[in-house]
Amino acid sequence: MADRVPYIAANWKMHKTVAEAAEFVDALLPRIAATQHDVVICPPYLALGEVVERSRGSAVRVAAQNMHEQESGAFTGEVSAPMLAELDVDAVVLGHSERRRHFGETDEALARKVPAALAAGLEPILCVGESEEARDGGQTDAVLERQLQADLAEVGGAKLAEVVVAYEPIWAIGTGRTATPEQAQQACAFIRDVLRERGAAANSMRILYGGSVKPGNAAELLAQEDIDGALVGGAALDPGDFAAIVEAAG
Ligand code: PGA
């Protein structure tokens, strides 16, 4: 993890009502009161305001799970970066594989979303990752490089350092099949190399691993040199489990 500040994010996906979100935050805050890490909660849109208000003054920062690339317009059902920023949301997950797979999120859209997030003062958490087929075919690096180059095409050197990248192998998400620490480390190191080649201050950037992270495997994953944090789905629905993962980051 080198000397980068650990970054542990809870991706709730389509889980938790506003009341359930409030309950989670109240249960989490005392458990992480002493942490020096960046702790990020990504609730559904409707619970963003509640989580922002309840976690003020704590280590918790708040991220949306998606956004539209335009500031406003005739895009029924969508939410823009300035709308999120107005709520004091800090960050936004972009390019999650579930959005790519179920909602037609394209690299072209992501190339517009990343700069739109940055322009509104939101920290993009850009997700990249290969399918099982691509890994078996020895295409992992090629897929990661293609996604990074495409999704960050419109972001230049200094701005790149504000992006957080999450390596999320699709075959490890919600499957209980975690990448081995070696596989995850190798991919995160490769991502850092690609970012460096693009002119980023890559040594200061946070690169996360996501895919079936749990209290029992977090420490080993987070101990890897190039893994600076975790994007946690299933295990982030319980405040005790999530706090244990925050603690596992050291
Ligand atoms: P999981 O999800 O921890 O449930 O595998 C991770 C993610 O989708 O970000």
Boltz pocket constraint, residues with backbone or C-beta under 6 A from the ligand:
constraints:
  - pocket:
      binder: B
      contacts: [[A, 11], [A, 168], [A, 172], [A, 173], [A, 174], [A, 175], [A, 176], [A, 210], [A, 211], [A, 212], [A, 213], [A, 231], [A, 232], [A, 233], [A, 234], [A, 235]]
      max_distance: 6.0
